[in-house]
Amino acid sequence: MRRAVRAAAVCDGFNQGGAGVEELARAVMKTVAENGASFRTLYPLELTVQEKMEIVAKKMYGASRVAYERKALASIKGIEKLGFNDLPICVAKTPASLSDIAELRGVPKDFTITVNEGEAVRRGRLIVLLCGSIVTMPDCACAAAN
């Protein structure tokens, strides 16, 4: 059963850092305390990287299928060979669409998400899968965490 949550908080972490998100953190903690929490993950961590991506792409974004470029398959094979398969995935794609194509606005139907590359971020304890025409910044937090 879903419950309506009636809370609001100012969040200005961009300008104020940690101090700018304290009000939001308190509001979240209060809401959980008052309404209880029934958190469950979207997928079990024991699944393969590709199985996790399939679930995220289909259940969260509404994709009909996932395609993998050769570089992505090699990256995923390396991640699994190193024993990082049990990490959760983070999908890096355009924020402009549920798909990995910025021009597909609204709720697109019958689309394919393409995984270009993947990397394990050991300190962050997650796997980042790059999808579509996304440009990452050199020396970003993901790269630095390795």
GIQUIHU-V878248 format. One line per field, one symbol per residue. phi: phi as a letter, one per 20 degrees, with the letter a starting at -180 (. if undefined). A space follows every 10 residues. Layout:
phi=???
//
This chain:
phi=.edfddbbbf ccffedmgff dfffffffff ffffdmccfb ffbfffffgf fffgfffeee enfebcdcfg ffffffffff ffnegeefdc eebfeebfed dgfeemdfcl cdedeeabbe dffflbddde cmeddeeflf gfffff
//
